[in-house]
Amino acid sequence: MSAALAFAAILAVAPPAAPAAAAPGSSTGARVMGQVTYRVGGSVYVDLGSLDGLAAGDTLTVVRLEAAVARLVARDVAPRRAACDTLAGGAAIEVGDGAWFMPRAANVAAAVDSSMSPAGMSIAAADSVPAPAVPRLRRGVRGRIGASAWSVDPGREGAYLQPAADVWLDARGLAGGAVDAVLDVRGRSTAPMSGSSVPVETFGARVYRAAATWHDPRSRYLVTLGRQYAPSFAGVSLFDGVVARTAGERWGGGVLFGAQPEVGDLAVSFDLLQAGAFIEAHSTPGNSGRWTAALGGVTSSQEGEVNRDFLFVGGSWQKARAALYLAQEIDIARGWRKDVLPGTFTLSTTFASARFEVTKAVQARAGYDARRSVPLYRDRVTPETEFDDALREGGWLGASVRPLRELRIDADVRRRFGDASQALTAWNGGAEYVVAGARPLRLRARAALSDGEEVSTTLFAGGIECTVARDLSLGAGGGVRTTTDDRAAFTEQAPWWNIDADWAFGGGWSAAGSFEQENGDAGRVQLARLGAAYRF
C-alpha cells in the first residue's frame, strides 16, 4: 500500500509529445499493432507512441492468438513508447503480447470516458466496441480527479484507515497552440482505527509529473521543462530538468540535464545530477514490419562525486507472426567505480524477449531478465502478485495454445539464476475461458510451482469476471499459496479471496469497490477499498 515511484526498469517513458499535424494512420481508421515490451505490477509498457497516433487517455487491447487478453489506457506517451495502466484482465499479460489501438484524427475526453472504465470495456466484448465517432480536440484540457480510502486490518491492534486523492491534468495547445502541459499529483494520509497503535501519517502530496513542453507546429522539435520521465533511459527515469529533442518519421534524438528527486517523498533535490544524450531510429509508418533502435549515454554525479556512467542500447522488431525486443545497459568504470567493476565496460540490466506464432492457434515465447529490483506503485498486493514478482529475474520459455475460440491455455517454465539460496526453477500453467454474449463471462484458473534448493512454493489461483450491465462489472477470485522452507523446517499457507465491483455512470463518473481477506499462519488480514473518480 506504500506509494512508491513506479520505475520502468526497461522503458522509461518520455514526456508526451504534442499531436502531430497528421498522425500516421489517423486518417485510415485501421488498427495500429505493437507489442508489450515490459510489465511491472499494474503498469504495462508498449512500443506505440504519439507518432503512431496514440495519445494519453486512449485505450488499447492486448491480444494473444487473436484473442483479447486485457484492456489498457495510455498514461504517459512518448513519440514511440507508452506506459499504460491495466483496466481489466491484467493477470494474463505477458511480454511479447500484441497490443493494438484504433487511431483517430481526434477524440474528446467525454467520448472515451466509458472506454476507460473496466465496466465499459469487458475483455469478452473488446473487439466489438467501436471507436468513438467524436473527433479529438486539438486543444483543451483532459484530466481525472479521484478519491479513495483503504481500510486495512492486519490484526493485533494494527488496523488503520488510509484516505487518498489524486489529480491528473493534460492540457494541449496552450500559448497559441505551441505549449502542452501535464500535472500528476497524488497524496494520502494514514489514521489509526479505534484501538490501533498505528502512528498517524500527515497528508503528503507527491508530485509525479509537472512539466510543460514547447513544440513547433508539426511537433518535430520539442523542449520539455519540469518533472518528467527521461526518454529511452531506464537508469534516469523520473527527474527534474530539461529535455530537448527532435522526433521525425525515421530519426529522433536529443539531450537531457536534470536532478533526481528524493526517492521517498519525491521532494526536489539537487544532490544527484545527471546529463545524457540519445539517438533513435525506427521504421516508417505503414510498413508491414516495425523496428526501432536506440543508443545513448548518461553520466551522473552525487554531491560532486562520480555516481554512475553508462551506455544504453536497445531495439525491437515485429512482423505479423514474430516479435523481438532487446535492451542493454553498459556500465563504464570511472573514478571510484574502477575499484568495484570487473573492467572498463560491464554489461548490466539486460532484458530480451521473443515471440513467434507457430500457427494461428499456437504461440511460443522466450526471454531473459537480469534487471535490478523495481519499486512498485500498486494498490493491491496478493500472494499471487508476490509469487510473480519473486520470479521476475531469470530466463523463461513458454507457449500459448487456443484449441477453441473461447479457450486459451498458457504454460511456461522459468529459471532464476544465482547461488543456492537464490536459484530456483518454476513451472506455471493456466487457462482462460470466455463466454461471449450480451453479458460476457470470463473464467481463469492457474497452478504454479517454484522449486529451489532450500525453499519451494506452490500456488493455485482462479477468478471470475462478469459484465452484469453495460456499465457495471463484478469479479471474484482467490487461491492458496504454500511455502516450504527446509532451512527453518516450516511450512506456511496463505489462502486468500477477494470480490470487486466497477461502475461507470453519468458520463465521466466511475466508482469502484473491493474487499480482500488473507488467512495466513501469521493471522488474518482484511483490506477494503472504496473509490470514485471523474474524467473530463
LOTOR-942540 format. One record per residue (C-alpha): x, y, z. Coordinates in steps of 0.25 Angstrom, whole numbers, padded with zeros to 4 digits, always signed. Each point is the difference from the previous one (the first is absolute). Layout:
BEGIN
XYZ
...
This chain:
BEGIN
+0000+0000+0000
+0012+0009+0001
+0000+0011-0011
+0014-0002-0007
+0004+0004-0013
-0002-0010-0011
+0013+0000-0008
+0000-0007-0013
+0013-0008+0000
+0000-0002-0015
-0008+0011-0006
+0000+0014+0007
-0011+0008-0008
+0003+0014-0005
-0010+0011+0002
-0012+0000-0009
+0003+0006-0014
-0011+0009-0005
-0009-0006-0011
+0006+0001-0014
-0007+0007-0010
-0004-0013-0007
+0004-0012+0009
+0004-0012-0008
-0012-0009-0003
-0010+0010+0007
-0008+0002-0013
-0001-0014-0004
-0008-0006+0012
+0009-0013-0001
+0005-0006+0013
+0015+0003+0004
+0007-0012+0005
+0011+0000+0010
+0005-0009+0011
+0001+0000+0016
+0015+0002+0003
+0000+0000+0015
-0010-0002+0011
+0001+0003+0015
-0012-0001+0010
-0012+0007-0007
+0009+0008-0009
+0002-0005-0015
+0010+0006-0010
-0002+0000-0015
+0008+0004-0012
-0011+0009-0005
+0000+0015+0001
-0005+0014-0005
+0007-0002-0014
-0010-0012-0001
-0012+0008+0004
+0000-0004+0014
-0004+0011+0011
-0001+0000+0015
-0013-0006+0004
-0002-0009-0012
-0004-0014+0002
+0008-0012-0006
-0003-0015-0001
+0010-0011+0004
-0002-0012-0009
+0006-0014+0000
-0003-0010-0011
-0010+0010-0006
-0008+0000+0013
-0001+0012+0009
+0008-0002+0013
-0002+0014+0007
-0003+0015-0001
+0010+0011+0002
-0001+0015+0001
+0012+0008-0004
+0006+0008+0011
+0013+0006-0005
+0002+0001-0015
+0014+0002-0007
+0001+0001-0015
+0003-0015-0001
-0003-0005+0014
-0011+0000+0010
-0003-0004+0015
-0014-0005+0002
-0009-0004+0012
-0007-0013+0000
-0015+0001+0000
-0005-0014-0001
+0006-0014-0001
+0014+0004+0003
+0004-0013+0007
+0002-0007-0014
+0009+0011-0006
+0014-0005-0005
+0012+0007-0006
-0001-0002-0015
-0016+0000-0001
-0005+0008-0011
-0007+0014+0003
-0009+0008-0009
-0008+0013+0000
-0009+0007-0010
+0007+0013-0003
-0010+0011-0002
+0003+0014-0006
-0007+0005+0012
-0008-0003+0013
-0004+0007+0012
+0001-0005+0014
-0015-0001+0001
+0000-0010-0012
+0009-0010+0007
-0004+0001+0014
-0008-0012+0000
+0011-0008-0007
+0010+0004+0011
-0008-0008+0010
+0001-0015+0002
-0015+0000+0000
-0002+0006-0013
+0011-0009-0007
-0002-0014+0003
+0011-0009-0005
-0010-0009-0007
-0006+0011-0007
+0013+0008-0003
+0000-0003-0015
-0014+0005-0002
+0001+0014+0006
+0000+0010-0011
+0010+0012+0001
-0007+0013+0004
-0005+0008-0011
+0002+0013+0007
+0013+0007-0006
+0011+0002+0010
+0002+0015+0004
+0014+0005-0004
+0000+0010+0011
-0007-0001+0014
+0002-0007+0014
-0002-0014+0003
+0001-0006+0014
-0004-0008+0012
-0003+0003+0014
-0001-0012+0009
-0002-0003+0015
+0001-0013+0007
+0001-0006+0014
+0007-0013+0005
-0004-0007+0012
+0011-0010+0005
-0002-0009+0011
+0013-0009+0003
-0005-0004+0014
+0008+0002+0012
-0005+0014+0002
+0006+0004-0013
-0013+0005-0007
+0001+0013-0008
-0008+0009-0010
+0008+0006-0012
-0007+0010-0008
+0006+0005-0013
-0003+0010-0011
+0007+0002-0014
-0001+0010-0011
+0004-0002-0015
+0000+0011-0010
+0004+0000-0014
-0001+0014-0007
+0002+0001-0015
+0002+0012-0009
+0003+0011+0010
+0007+0013-0004
-0006+0000-0014
+0002-0015-0002
+0015-0001+0003
+0000-0005+0014
-0005-0012+0007
+0000-0003+0015
-0002-0012+0009
-0003-0001+0015
-0001-0013+0008
-0001+0002+0015
-0003-0011+0010
-0002+0001+0016
-0004-0009+0011
-0001+0000+0016
+0000-0011+0010
-0009+0000+0012
-0001-0011+0011
-0014-0006+0002
-0006-0002+0014
+0010-0007+0009
+0011+0000-0010
+0015+0003+0003
+0003+0005-0014
+0006+0014+0000
-0007+0011-0008
+0006+0004-0013
-0002+0014-0004
-0006+0002-0014
+0011+0002-0010
-0002+0003-0015
+0011-0006-0009
+0002+0006-0014
+0002-0011-0010
+0000+0009-0012
+0000+0015-0002
+0005+0005-0014
-0002+0009-0011
+0004-0003-0015
+0002+0010-0011
+0000-0006-0014
-0001+0005-0014
-0013-0001-0008
+0004-0014-0006
+0005-0005+0014
+0014-0003-0006
+0008+0008+0010
-0004+0000+0015
+0006+0006+0013
-0006-0005+0013
+0003+0007+0013
-0004-0006+0014
-0002-0013+0007
-0001-0011-0011
+0004-0014-0005
+0013-0001-0007
-0001-0005-0014
+0007-0014-0003
+0008+0000+0013
-0005-0010+0011
+0012+0005+0009
-0005+0014+0000
-0015-0002+0001
-0007+0012+0007
+0008+0013+0001
-0002+0015+0002
+0007+0007-0012
-0001+0002-0015
+0000-0009-0012
+0002+0006-0014
-0004-0010-0011
-0003-0002-0015
-0010-0010-0004
-0001-0003-0015
-0007-0011-0008
+0013-0008-0001
+0010+0006+0010
+0000+0007+0013
+0009+0004+0012
+0003+0010+0010
+0007+0004+0013
-0004+0001+0014
+0005+0006+0013
-0006+0000+0014
+0000-0006+0014
-0007-0011+0006
-0011+0002+0011
+0001-0006+0014
-0005-0015-0001
-0009+0000+0012
-0008+0013-0001
+0004+0004-0014
+0005+0014+0005
+0008+0008-0009
+0015-0003+0003
+0013+0004-0007
+0009-0010+0006
+0000-0009-0012
+0002+0007-0013
+0000-0007-0014
+0002+0003-0015
-0002-0008-0012
-0002-0001-0015
-0007-0010-0009
-0004-0003-0014
-0011-0009-0005
-0004-0006-0014
-0013-0007-0004
-0007-0005-0012
-0009+0009-0008
-0015-0001+0004
-0008-0010-0008
+0011-0010-0003
-0004-0015+0002
+0011-0001+0010
+0003+0009+0011
+0014+0002+0006
+0006+0010+0010
+0015+0003+0005
+0005+0009+0010
+0014+0003+0005
+0004+0010+0011
+0009+0003+0012
-0002+0006+0014
+0010+0006+0010
-0004+0003+0014
+0006+0006+0013
-0004+0000+0014
+0004+0012+0009
+0012+0002-0010
+0005-0015+0000
-0002-0010-0011
-0013-0007+0001
-0002-0008-0013
+0004+0001-0015
-0007-0010-0009
-0004-0002-0015
-0013-0005-0004
-0003-0008-0013
-0014-0006-0003
-0009-0004-0012
-0012-0007-0004
-0005-0007-0013
-0014-0005-0003
-0007-0007-0011
-0014-0006-0001
+0004-0013+0007
+0013+0003+0007
+0006+0011+0009
+0013+0002+0007
+0004+0010+0011
+0014+0003+0006
+0005+0010+0010
+0014+0001+0006
+0008+0010+0009
+0015+0000+0000
+0006+0006+0012
+0013+0008-0001
+0011+0000+0011
+0004+0014+0004
+0006+0005+0013
-0003-0009+0012
-0008-0009-0009
+0013-0006-0006
+0002-0007+0013
-0013-0007+0000
-0003-0003-0014
+0007-0012-0007
+0004+0008-0012
-0001+0013-0007
-0013-0004-0006
-0010-0009+0007
-0013-0006-0005
-0012+0003+0009
-0015+0001+0000
-0002-0010-0011
-0014-0003-0006
-0004-0008-0012
-0013-0006-0005
-0005-0007-0012
-0014-0005-0005
-0004-0008-0012
-0013-0005-0005
+0002-0015-0005
-0015+0000-0005
-0012+0009+0003
-0003-0009+0012
+0015-0002+0006
+0009+0010+0004
+0014-0002+0006
+0008+0011+0009
+0013+0001+0007
+0008+0010+0007
+0011+0004+0010
-0001+0010+0011
+0012+0005+0008
-0004+0013+0005
+0001+0006+0014
-0012+0000+0009
-0011+0010-0003
-0008+0008+0010
-0015-0001-0003
-0012+0009+0002
-0011-0010+0000
-0013+0001+0008
-0002-0015+0002
+0011-0011+0004
-0005-0014+0002
+0007-0013+0002
-0001-0002-0016
+0007+0013-0003
+0011-0002+0010
+0002-0014-0006
+0002+0006-0014
+0009+0011+0005
+0009-0010+0006
+0002-0006-0013
+0002+0012-0009
+0015-0002-0001
+0006-0011-0009
-0004-0007-0013
-0013-0006-0005
-0006-0008-0011
-0015-0002-0002
-0011-0002-0009
-0015+0003-0002
-0010-0009-0007
-0014+0004-0004
-0007-0014-0003
-0014+0007+0000
-0004+0015-0003
-0005+0001+0014
+0012-0007+0007
+0015+0004+0001
+0010-0009+0008
+0014+0006+0004
+0012-0007+0006
+0014+0004+0002
+0013-0004+0008
+0009+0011+0006
+0014-0001+0006
+0005+0010+0010
+0015-0001+0001
+0010+0003+0012
+0006-0008+0011
-0007-0011+0008
-0009+0010+0008
-0004+0007-0012
-0001-0010-0012
-0014-0006-0003
-0008-0006-0011
-0015+0003-0002
-0011-0007-0008
-0013+0008-0003
-0012-0004-0007
-0014+0006-0002
-0012+0001-0008
-0010+0011-0003
-0015-0003-0005
-0008+0012-0006
-0015-0002-0001
-0005+0011-0010
-0013+0006-0001
-0008+0012+0005
+0005-0003+0014
+0015-0005-0003
+0006-0009+0011
+0015-0002+0001
+0006-0012+0009
+0014-0003+0003
+0008-0010+0007
+0015-0002+0003
+0009-0009+0007
+0015+0002+0002
+0012-0006+0008
+0014+0007+0003
+0010-0010+0005
+0013+0005+0006
+0011-0008+0007
-0005+0005+0014
-0014+0007-0003
-0011-0005-0008
-0014+0006-0003
-0013-0005-0006
-0011+0010-0005
-0014-0003-0004
-0009+0012-0004
-0013+0003-0008
-0010+0010-0003
-0012+0004-0007
-0004+0014-0006
-0014+0003-0005
-0006+0012-0007
-0014+0001+0007
-0004+0012-0008
+0006+0009-0010
+0006+0009+0011
+0002-0010+0011
+0009-0012+0002
+0002-0009+0011
+0012-0009+0003
+0005-0010+0011
+0013-0008+0001
+0008-0007+0010
+0010-0011+0002
+0011-0006+0010
+0015+0001+0000
+0008-0010+0008
+0015+0002+0003
+0009-0010+0006
+0014+0004+0006
+0009-0011+0002
+0010+0009+0007
-0010+0004+0011
-0008-0013-0001
-0013+0006-0001
-0012+0001-0010
-0009+0012-0001
-0013+0001-0007
-0006+0013-0005
-0015-0002-0006
-0007+0013-0005
-0013+0004-0006
-0005+0013-0006
-0012+0007-0006
+0000+0012-0009
-0011+0009-0007
+0002+0012-0010
-0011+0009-0004
+0001+0011-0011
-0011+0010+0000
-0004+0014-0004
+0010+0002-0011
+0013+0002+0007
-0003-0005+0014
+0004-0014+0004
+0001-0007+0014
+0007-0013+0004
+0000-0009+0013
+0007-0012+0004
+0002-0009+0013
+0011-0010+0002
+0004-0009+0011
+0012-0008+0002
+0001-0011+0011
+0015-0003+0002
+0006-0008+0011
+0005+0014+0006
-0015+0004+0001
-0012+0006-0008
+0002+0012-0009
-0012+0008-0005
+0000+0011-0010
-0012+0008-0006
+0001+0012-0010
-0010+0010-0005
+0003+0010-0011
-0006+0009-0009
+0005+0009-0012
-0004+0010-0010
+0006+0001-0014
-0002+0012-0009
